[in-house]
Amino acid sequence: MADHVHVLVSFRPDLSLMPFIRDAKSESARRVNGPHRRRLTWARGYFAGSVSHSHIPTVRAYLARQPLRHPDSVPA
């Protein structure tokens, strides 16, 4: 989406999620902005939730439908 992103990741429960979030935001902004001088900036903070293993197919399907649910937010 043009104004937000959903990510489904698998993480060990004893590891902190913050380093992953920091690296994902940093690297994606670096790649998008690149030499073209675009202006991708991330909002402060994030939301993270947990999903049981049995619900992963449902969450994947939900994420795949995002462009259909929000056609006006699909990047050009």
C-alpha positions as CSV (number, residue, x, y, z in Angstrom):
1,M,0.0,0.0,0.0
2,A,1.2,3.5,-0.6
3,D,0.7,4.6,3.0
4,H,1.3,1.5,5.1
5,V,2.8,-2.0,4.9
6,H,1.8,-5.4,6.3
7,V,4.5,-8.0,7.0
8,L,4.1,-11.5,8.2
9,V,7.3,-12.8,9.7
10,S,8.3,-15.7,11.9
11,F,10.3,-14.9,15.0
12,R,11.6,-16.8,17.9
13,P,9.8,-15.7,21.1
14,D,13.0,-15.0,23.0
15,L,14.3,-12.5,20.4
16,S,13.5,-8.8,20.3
17,L,11.5,-7.6,17.3
18,M,12.9,-4.0,17.4
19,P,16.2,-4.7,15.6
20,F,14.2,-6.3,12.7
21,I,11.8,-3.3,12.5
22,R,14.7,-0.8,12.6
23,D,16.6,-2.7,9.8
24,A,13.5,-3.2,7.7
25,K,12.6,0.5,7.8
26,S,16.2,1.7,7.3
27,E,16.9,-0.7,4.4
28,S,13.6,-0.1,2.6
29,A,14.0,3.7,2.8
30,R,17.5,3.5,1.5
31,R,16.5,1.3,-1.5
32,V,13.4,3.4,-2.3
33,N,15.1,6.8,-1.9
34,G,18.3,5.6,-3.6
35,P,19.9,7.9,-6.2
36,H,16.5,9.0,-7.4
37,R,16.1,11.3,-4.3
38,R,12.6,10.1,-3.6
39,R,11.3,10.9,-0.2
40,L,10.2,7.8,1.7
41,T,10.1,8.4,5.4
42,W,8.7,6.1,8.0
43,A,6.4,7.1,10.8
44,R,7.6,6.5,14.4
45,G,6.6,3.3,16.0
46,Y,4.9,0.2,14.7
47,F,2.2,-2.3,15.6
48,A,3.0,-6.0,16.1
49,G,0.7,-8.8,16.9
50,S,1.0,-12.5,17.1
51,V,-0.7,-15.2,15.1
52,S,-1.1,-18.9,15.9
53,H,0.4,-21.3,13.5
54,S,-3.0,-22.6,12.4
55,H,-4.0,-19.0,11.4
56,I,-1.1,-18.3,9.1
57,P,-2.9,-19.3,5.9
58,T,-5.8,-17.0,6.8
59,V,-3.4,-14.1,7.5
60,R,-1.6,-14.7,4.2
61,A,-4.9,-14.6,2.3
62,Y,-5.9,-11.4,4.1
63,L,-2.6,-9.8,3.2
64,A,-2.9,-10.9,-0.4
65,R,-6.3,-9.2,-0.7
66,Q,-5.1,-5.8,0.5
67,P,-4.8,-4.3,-3.1
68,L,-8.4,-5.4,-3.7
69,R,-9.6,-3.9,-0.4
70,H,-7.7,-0.6,-0.9
71,P,-7.4,-0.1,-4.6
72,D,-6.8,3.7,-4.1
73,S,-3.7,2.9,-2.0
74,V,-1.9,0.7,-4.5
75,P,1.4,2.5,-5.5
76,A,1.7,3.4,-9.2
